[in-house]
Amino acid sequence: MSSNEKAGNSFMLKICTFIVDKRNLFFLIYAIVCIFSVISRGWVGVENKLPKYLPKTSETYRGLELMEEQFTTYGSAKVMVANISYDQALLIQEDVEKISGVFSAEIDDSDEHYANGSALFNITFDYDETNDKCLELLDTVKEYFEPYDYYLTTTLGDTQSELIDQEMNVISVIVVIVVVLVLVLTSQAYAEVPILLLTFGSAALVQMGTNFLLGTISFVSNSVTIVLQLALSVDYAVIFLNRYKEEHMTLEPREACIVALSKSIPEITGSSLTTIGGLVAMLFMQFGIGADMGTVLIKAIILSLLSVFLLMPGIIMVFAGLLEKTKHKNFIPQIPFVGKFAYKTRYIIAPLFVVLIIVANRVSAKTPYVYGYSQITPPLTNAVQKAENIQKENFASDNMMALVFPSGDYDREKRLIDEILLEDDVTSVTGLANTEAMNGYTLTEKLTPRQFSELLNIDYEVAELVYAAYAVNDEDYAKAVNGLANYKVPLIDMFMFVYKEIKEGYVTLDDELMKKLEDANRMMNFAKKQLESDEYSRILIYVDLPQESDETFDFIEKLHRITEKYYAASKIYVVGESVSQYDLKKCFSRDNTVTGVISILAVLVVLLFTFKSAGMPVLLIAVIQGCIWINFSIPAIRHDNLFFLGYLIVSSIQMGANIDYAIVIAGRYTELRESMGKRDAIIDTMNLSFPTIITSGTMLAVAGTLIGNMTSDCAIYGIGKCLGRGTIISILVTMFVLPQILLVGDRVIELTAFVMNMPLRLKQRTGTMRIDGFIRGRVEGNVTGVIHAVVKGDVSAYIENGDITPMEDEPIDAEDIEFYYTEGEDI
């Protein structure tokens, strides 16, 4: 061993000794951090709206930002009341509109508001939807409707998020139960279970508590991260615990823990790099939820690593005695039949799998991806969705889009609205230019003083004075002096001017006229704040097209073309659920390519350093990529709509996490092939790898399957379903196909190795000694393999990546006899 290697090992042992001996310090640190995390969990902001994660260059993102800045969107709710007459509905309307803070409770006898003995009220509040007053009013409205059979829907509050949290809490409990059962079955002592649970529980709590550092996270990350953290990182704790048990066979608990930790840190860190490599690809997605979830999951894995390295050694020391007392027989059976099957079918299964993944690649390309929730039915229906579904069953709802364009020209706006109304798919358009105000006049219609006096039933001379004052205020002095008879002013502008003059004491009206003006001003102000600002106007377009379809997306493009006849293209924005889904569709093609390439490259780099061969990484990545194609061929075959986010996230996780199963098998096989033939090597490989794969794979498969079958959110449903199915496919392929591929590709792997043949040193010793490393030679019998053991006897062997260390309590009977050879030469 070189002096640098010895110094490195010595430094690592010093660090590990400090961690083990100062375990009470780390217990205290983790206790403080966990208590803090319990408190800080409440500081985490959760974003529930998918459009917020669109690229900042997308039309939806820019349009939403502009509308938030330029317009007021009032809080609102739709309430359907079943089993009431229309007369009862009118009485309810009257009561609701008397509630302080309610602007209106729209109801009429049309099919849009009364059908099948049910009434649909469109309730609008006096406050912006971001105002907390809206939530108070919402509670008041719910309390009023409590005696009725009612169904309420609204965008106010986080009801949907709260319901998803409840679902995920149930899923988490079930996953923990499954994990405990799996750990009991795969452990060698019952005390291993609390060790692993305490380690993971601490990591999970710290993970939740540190999310506040990210400011706001998506509802997807908030919901599934803990379950995925357990499934993805429990292996790290299992590796360390198994290493401890191995060292404890010859060492006392303290020394065994120190040595096990020093050897586990590089091993576990290396194992985590493939998972992190897959997740890194998500950081490059244009759609922000990918980067959000990738960041949260990477943080979760790093915190799990720290928990294993810093906290778990102390927990093992506390439970060291119980580990001895609670030992039980191994419940995991040997599976030699798998290796024998692999050897017999290697020339059949391997070629068939190549054909299968080629077909799967073509089929998966036809997966019916969707970009909204309207075409997906999740396994559960929560209270919010139930209310939405019942409303849709009784009342047809048109698809609404908001069109934003520069303000200032009501005539042009009217022409635009008229042209849009000519489209067959448009059912109605709401804008200032076509909203009726009084006596058949629209809000923006221009009136002369004569028309204005007749509308309000006031003297013409008074109307002229008002118009003259308006002209002066508008700095149109020529009209004020001699052109008032033909001077026309938009009704909404004149009403608001008159109201302002009255409030400032320049004009007085009788009580009846004043009340009429008050009501008109309230209505016009309400409309203006929603539909017009100093810079932009907004119209609402209702179409009888589905939220997501090629026809809908074509209409969005047509809407742009129509509006561009009147306004500059750079000043036009179309916003709505359909536009958001259209933007998501445009993001998907780019994100799909980027995540696929980056995840493969990241994992490839890790595997190149792991196996020091060009052939092995390519084979393993091809196998897992084949599993991904097979996974997403299933919805294509079943014509099952899949939310696009499920593919982007699951393909990254599957490449980063499921490839660990392939690495376990490939690593064992490569090691055993040094001393065995292909048949024996593959049989032993499958026996030794099965416990690791079944432990980790079962947890991830169960976690994904439960998430996919116990949630009401379509995005989470897609992620869980694909992850569970993909993990099961990966387990089956790595168990029953990868062995055959390794056997057939054995020669390719050997030829593509780029490890230089380094001279090896033959060591001969007699006495008691510690052996660590890959050994090829004689230890009172021929040995080839990795050894970590104390040997008492005669040793004559070559040592790779390790050394022989004499034990201090025994004399060394012989000096080292050294000479060198190059692999492949006779000695």
Disulfide bonds with the S-S distance in Angstrom:
none
